């Protein structure tokens, strides 16, 4: 449950730190820079950086927000 508490913490993203590209009828949004500058980058899970442990694999738009699908990898 601690990992869920870390991940669902509110994160406000500055639009200037997001790269958006429209190509072949598809829109891609790159949140890499925004996440690297966010509070989430500073979070730790068992002495590991959150982004070293939790890997976002899919973001699915929902009526009330975004469903985040992730996997964990402990090294």
N, C-alpha and C positions, 0 to 999 in steps of 0.2 A: 504493500500500500504506500510505502514511502516514495517509491519511484513515481507512482501516479500523482501523489501530492506535489512532487517536484515538477512534473511535466505540465500539470494543469494550472500552474501558477500563471496569472495574467501577464501577458507580454504585449506591450504596445510596440508596433513596428513603424518606423519612420519610412515614408514612401520613397525617399531618396536613396535608401539602402536596399531597395528591392529592384531587381532587374526583370523586366517583362519583355517577352518576345512573342510576336505573332508570326507564325510560319505554317504554310500549307494547311490553313484552316484550323490550326491548333494554337492555343495560348499557353506559354510556359512562364512560370513565375519562379525566379531563383531567390530564395530567402537566405542563402548562405551568409552573405555579408551582414544582414540584419541579425541573424541568430548569433554570429560571432561577436557582435557588439552588444548583445542583450545580457540581462541578468542570468539567463539560463546557462551561458557559457561559464559562469563562475560557480555554478552548482556542482556539488560533489556527491557521488554515490559510492559508499565504501572506499573512500580515498581515490576514486577515479573521477575524471571529468565526466559530466553527464553525457556529453557528445562522444566520448570514447566508449560508452556503454550502450546508449540508446541511439539507434539509427532509424530515422524516419524513412519509411519505404513508400508511403502513399498518403496523400491528402485528398479526402473526398468531400466536396462541397455538400452541405446539408442546409436545410431551411433555417436552422438556428445557429449555424456556425460551420466549422470544418471538423470532420472526423479524421483523426490522425491515426494512421496505422504504423506501428513501429516494431522493431525487433531489438533484442538485447544481445550483446556479444561481450563476454568477459574474457580479457586476455591477461 
